[in-house]
Amino acid sequence: MSPEMKGFLLLSVIKLIFVFTVILVGVAMLTLMERKVSAWMQNRRGPNRVGWAGLLQPAADGLKNILKEETLPRQSSRVIFVLAPALSFIPALMLSAVIPFAAPLQLDFDFTLGVLGRFVHHGAMPMVVADVPIGFLFVLAISSLGIYGIALAGWASNSKYSLLGGLRASAQMVSYEVAMGMSLIPILLLTGNVSFSAIIAAQHTLWFVLPLFLSFFLFLVSGFAETNRLPFDLPEAESELIAGYHTEYSAMKFSMFFIAEYANVVTVSAMVATLFFGGWDIPFTHWDESGTWLAVLASGVFFFLKTFFWIFFVMWIRWTLPRFRYDQLMALGWKVMLPLALGYIMVTAGAVWLLDSVLGISSELMRMLLLTALNLVIAVWVFRLLDRGAIISGSESRRFRLEAAKAAANATFVGRENAPVTL
Amino acid sequence: MAIGVKVMKRPETDVSYIRATLKGMRLTFKHMFETKVTMQYPEEKATRDDRGAWALSPRWRGTHRMLTDEQGRSKCVACGLCPQICPANCIKLVPGEDEHGNRYPLIYEIDEFRCVFCGYCQEVCPEEAIHVGQHYENSEYSRGRFVYDLERLHSQTHAVSTLWDPTDPAGE
């Protein structure tokens, strides 16, 4: 093994341990945050008994879950039943490996470590466990694998509620996966690359949330659906399905579903921050790309803040909106999100072609600003239509409109017949 | 509509999705900074004297208490009305009589697990001896401790309930 390879491996292991520690501890703290945020939004205090201000509550919960009895429903498929939590847990954790959490660090070292031999590293080290060139394609692919865990859990439990939850989850994930993938195509059109590092680099002029606003909106909504969070938490809808696919799970197996859900929330938030809010980019300065330790640290803090805001946003939405009905969910996914995403791809592609080939605008900032202006128009139009229920409405309301039109036509006809004859 | 979903008739003209969402989010965000209303239970308690937010109603019917006279004897004359009227059949009374012919309870036990806290025993008692109390902290380490004997009923010190009077519903 070459010294460079060893250096790379050493750094990867360190980053791996760091990221997974942060994710697992972070997820534990998120369970507390969720409870705190929900409590505050309902004028309550939330857990505040274990540790200072309840900070040790996740530890207490974890301890409880480890000590609880593992139940196994009769006539369940045991192998699948035990496998399912792992199947949703592992993809959720894998996703955190590909998202850059800070600016690349300029790192040079060359040392010998006993029997292990020489370790060498030169140049910029990307602050990501695996800087995969396939970028968000990896995230889309792996996040879809999580559905196996949920669907199999629903199937293996031998419970009608679990089965319904699993069915809903798979239908929902499949529907929104399409819209999610499509909503990311405009980024591809602008950057010409799917790797996260390239996407972040392309946002140094202007964060993509402005020139690709609709993309951001679609991604956010389908992200909610992908993580099974309210208002799209039909797979576990507690008022209808008890706990959906994890009804029959207890103790640590249940905990793994829980951790997977929060890990997915972290991933979606980090994705939103990375794809649309510049990732670790600190706005209005290029100092963060200098590669010094301080710059890396500062950019890491910025990335954390952005991700944290979106995590909070996810919780904020959860405690604000009621759950969708199943047909509304499907209608939103297939009749609104997908056509919007497809139409938006066309519009963006047209705009990029117009700007590049016809108008020949070479300034990156100018290009971005023009796209922003276009997006402003589209956003206002789409939101206006969405808001009025003109895009998404039940078939019933269409029938009303038809009947109203008919009634109006009849009224004029009847009116003419009965009108007093004026001479 | 293929499977007959009932669709509510909603006014078409003032439908709003985005604005309603934003409005809701503003509301929930505002609530985050409002005063918290949680009672920190073991530290703060709903007491009888507290006429604030956490006041316990004077007609709250909790666990029983037997009143005693000045000599510390039970006021109960073992007339047998309370076990008679008790709908849950949770009062066990064995009457006794002393050398002066005064009746007193030899055994008086209330099974608080069976009790439905209707307050009839207090209502029916001619001597105003048995009362339901304004008390709600009843934890014990064993089930047996929930059968309150006479001694236990005597040693209770909590305030007693003023029962709801149907002729004076507002309590005036």
Interface residues (C-beta under 8 A of the other chain):
Chain A: V37 A39 W40 M41 Q42 N43 R44 R45 W316 I317 W319 T320 L321 D327 F383 L386 D387 R388 G389 I392 S393 G394 S395 E396 S397 F400 R401
Chain B: M1 V5 V7 K9 R10 E12 V15 S16 Y17 I18 R19 T21 G24 M25 L27 T28 F29 H31 M32 F33 E34 T35 K36 V37 T38 Q40
